Amino acid sequence: MKIICASTSASEQSTWCDMLAAALPQAQVFPWLDDGPACGADIAVVWHPPAALFERERDLRVAFNLGAGVDSLLKLPNLPDDVVIVRLEDAGMAAQMAEYVAHYVVRASRHFDEYEALQKAGRWQPLAEIDRRQWPIGIMGLGVLGTSVAQAMAGLSYPVAGWSRSGRRLEGVQTFAGLESLPDFLARTRVLVNLLPLTPDTEGILCRATLSQLLPESHLINLGRGAHLVEEDLPGLIDGGHMAGAMLDVFRVEPLPAGHPFWTHPRIKITPHVAAITLRRETVEQIGAKILAFMRGETISGVVARERGY
């Protein structure tokens, strides 16, 4: 069993190699070297790998992605058709996503921004009690992460709905399926949370046409991919009064360029793609178990359907 690890950072790559070698002592683990020879690997563990990986390593059977989103991997022009692609499933990310969404929703619905302003002004002024019926949440994308967020927010007694292409049932969550149901889903949503995979069908789905269908004083939380959002449409919707604000963790260009209007907009909050950081121990445990199962010829979960893009 030969594993090659290819990542965007040499130090990160070294860490993944060391952890995989410790978890799978029966395997040979090699780091990717730009000017190195082929090592005859049959397994790749990757994050934004160079295209040359698939040109040099001709014996690869499977590539395990160190993240849930595989759009950058699938865009590689020389990705062989017979290499199985496996995405990361949860590995500690679901709880982080749920925390992120809960932080924003609770802060908005419980008036914590206003209380912060009142404290600075030295004013003791209780505000209106919360009415969760006025804060219906809509989750776009009901994979592992979207399901976790939906269930967490439903557990806090917010009205929650989920939308996906194929549809699925979730206890305590209203579900919508397919493009024909998208208008109804948007029309009942005040806080829109995007956790869709990025595919040609979903690129630019967060735009003026869709966001303007949300309830008045709506909010957007984008945790999917930057390319889901038509960035130039968002400030106008907020400044025009239809939307109250947004929390963005992903952007079309990362790091977010200096001078980008999102840096200074008073009602757009940004974080540097940290909503759910890959947890190394959980990731290695998951990938290690799947590698062993795959090599035994067993069926594993997380296999990407290329025609769908996830």
KANORJO-V773225 format. One record per backbone hydrogen bond with DSSP energy under -0.5 kcal/mol. NH is the residue of the N-H (numbers start at 1). CO is the residue of the C=O. Records with the same first field share a line. If there is no record, write none. Layout:
BEGIN
NH: CO, CO
END
This chain:
BEGIN
3: 28
4: 43
5: 30
6: 4, 45
13: 9
14: 10
15: 11
16: 12
17: 13
18: 14
19: 15
20: 16
21: 17
22: 18
23: 19
24: 20
27: 24
28: 1
29: 27
30: 3
32: 5
36: 33
42: 2
43: 2
44: 62
45: 4
46: 64
47: 6
53: 50
54: 51
55: 51
56: 52
57: 53
58: 56
60: 57
61: 42
62: 42
63: 84
64: 44
65: 63, 86
66: 46
67: 65
74: 70
75: 71
76: 73
79: 76
80: 78
83: 80
84: 61, 82
86: 63
87: 302
88: 67
90: 88
91: 89
93: 90
96: 92
97: 93
98: 94
99: 95
100: 96
101: 97
102: 98
103: 99
104: 100
105: 101
106: 102
107: 103
108: 104
109: 105
110: 106
111: 108
112: 107
113: 107
115: 111
116: 112
117: 113
118: 114
119: 115
120: 116
121: 117
122: 118, 119
123: 118
125: 123
134: 131
135: 132
137: 159
138: 191
139: 161
140: 138, 193
141: 139, 163
147: 143
148: 144
149: 145
150: 146
151: 147
152: 148
153: 149
154: 150
155: 151
156: 152, 153
157: 154
158: 153
159: 132
161: 137
162: 174
163: 139
164: 176
170: 173
173: 170
174: 160
176: 162
178: 164
181: 178
182: 179
183: 179
185: 181
186: 182
187: 183
188: 184, 185
189: 186
190: 136
191: 136
192: 190, 219
193: 138, 191
194: 192, 221
195: 140, 193
199: 197
202: 199
203: 199
204: 227
205: 202
206: 228
207: 205
211: 207
212: 208
213: 210
214: 211
215: 189
217: 242
218: 242
219: 190
220: 245
221: 192
222: 247
223: 194, 221
226: 251
228: 225
229: 226
230: 206
231: 229
233: 230
234: 230, 231
235: 231
237: 233
238: 234
239: 235
240: 236
241: 238
242: 237
243: 237
244: 218
245: 218
246: 267
247: 220
248: 269
249: 222
250: 222
260: 257
263: 260
264: 261
265: 261
268: 265
269: 246, 267
271: 248
273: 249, 271
277: 274
279: 91
280: 278
283: 279
284: 280
285: 281
286: 282
287: 283
288: 284
289: 285
290: 286
291: 287
292: 288
293: 289
294: 290
295: 291
296: 292
297: 294
298: 293
304: 85
306: 304
308: 305
309: 305
310: 305
END
